[in-house]
């Protein structure tokens, strides 16, 4: 999961370039230190502080053990204590929400994040949401989903808006709908584990 986050170039560059991330943002600062350390590994992208971007490097290979990050993660959420294999989706959701929350509260100097909910887009205050969630996580991973319901009797239209940060794709249905001839040679056991 951490490698997936690290390889989102825009996210890593934004985190490393953000001078507001400091020790007061314990979780996000620890993540920032971790990706800065990862940036020095062979066959990875290295952050060039002069050009403020990632570049290919051939530095000596290193091994990174995210011990401090794991300790902070376990302290913040007991679901991630120990060394049992966890659900990557749960970890991704938790990291997105927690680091976005930490940066958002710090940058906006607020104590809690407002709830954005409503029947009309004006009630969602889309622009306000974007202003408040101005962390790299908010900018890159949050969006709005519009739903429209039309009454078949009176043709009344109801519209609703939800904030989303994950879009589930029903892979099982996609694979089941494919022609079995097209699946020859594919290990279905491996596909089901994706």
N, C-alpha and C positions, 0 to 999 in steps of 0.2 A: 504494500500500500504506500509506504514512504517513497519507494522508487517510482511508483506511478506519479505521485505528486511532484517529485523532484524533476521528472522528465516533462512536465508541463512547463515549457520554456517561459511563457509569459508570467506564470505564477512565480517561478523561482527567481526570475529577474526582478519582479515587483517586490518580493520579500527582501531580497538582498539589497535593493536600492532604497528601501524604506528606512530612513534614518530615525523615524519615530518609534521603531520597534526596539525596545530596550529591556532592561531587567524587570521593569514594572509589569511587562507583559510576559510573565514567566513561561507559559506554554509556547507562545509564538516565538519568543526570543530563543528558546531552546531549539525549536524547529529551524529557525534562521541559522543558528550556529551549526546545526546538523547538515543543512544543505550547503553551507559554505565549506564544511569539511568534505562533503561528498563531491563538491565541484573540483577538488584536487585529485580525484582518482583517475587512473589511466582509462582511456577509451570512453571517457565521459566528457561532458562540456565543462570547461573551466571559465569562471567568471573573470572577465578582464575589467578591472576597476577603472582603468583609464578610459576605455570605450563604453563602459557601463552595459556590457552585454556578454553572453556566453560565446566561447570559441572552442574549437577542437584542440585537444592537447595530447601530448605523448609523454606526460610525466610518469614517474615510477608508480607502479600500482600500489595501492594501499587497501587496507581492510578497515571498514568502519563498523563499529559496534554502538548502536544507539542507546546505550545504557541509561544516560541521564534522561533522555526523552521518554524511554519506557517507564522509568521511575515516576516521572511527573504524570504521564498518562495513567498509570496504575493508581496514583494517589487521587487524581481527579475523577476517575471512573473505575469502580471496582470490577466492572465487567471485563476489563483488560488486565486484571492482576494475574500473576503467574505466567506460565509458559504454554498453556493450552492453546491449541489453534483456535482462533476466533473467526468470526465472520468478517471478511474484508469489507463488505458493503456497510456493515454497522460501524466499522472503524472509519471508513471514508466519510460517512454522514457525520459522525462525531467530530472528526477533525475539521471538516468544513464549518460546522456550526460553532464549535468552540473557538477556533482561531478567528473566524469572522466576528464573533461576539466580542472577543478580547480587543481586537483592533478597533471595531466600531465604537465600543464604549469609551475607549481611550481617546480616539480622534475627535469624537463628538462631545467629550466631557459630560457624559450622561451616566446614570446609574443603572438604567435598564432600557432594553430595546423596545420601542413601541410595537404593538401588534397591528399589522396591516391586514384588514379584513373588510369586505363590504360587497354590496350588491352592484355598485356602480364603480367605474374606473376612478371617478372623482373621489369616492370614499376610500379607495385603495391608496390614493395619493402617490401614484407611481413615481413622480419626480422626487417627492420627499423620501420615498423608499430608497431611490438611487443615491440621494444625497447622504442619507444616514448609513446605508450599507456601502460605504466607499472603500472598503478594504479590497485587496486583490481577490479574495474569496467571493465577496458580494458581487463584484464587477464581472468576474469570470463564470461564476456558477449559479447565480440566481436569475430567474426570469419570471414572466407572467404567463399564465395559461388562462385563456378566455373560454368559457363554456356558454353555449347558446341553446336554450330550450324553446321550442315553438309548440304551442297548444294546437292540437289537430282539430279542435272544435271551434275555437274563437280566434285562432292565429295570433294570440298574444305572445310576445317575445320576452323571455327572461334571460338576462345576461348576468354572468357571474365571473369573478376574477379570483384566481388563486396564485399565490407565490409558490414557485417550485424550484428545487435545486437538484432534483434527480429525475430522470425520465426512464421509467422501466420499459424494457423491451421484452416481449414474450418470446424468447428464443425457442422454447419448446414448441410453441404453435407454428413458428416459422419453419422449424426443421420437420415437424410432422406434416406440413402442407407440401413439402418438396416431394418430387417424384423419387421413389426409392432407387430408380436406375441411376439417378444423378449422385447418389450417395455411395456407390460402390467404391471400396477402398478407403472409406472414411471410418475411423474408429468411433462408433457412436458412444462408447463408454467415455471417451475423452471429451466429446462434444457436451454430453450431459453434465460433466464436471465443470464446464466453463462458468 
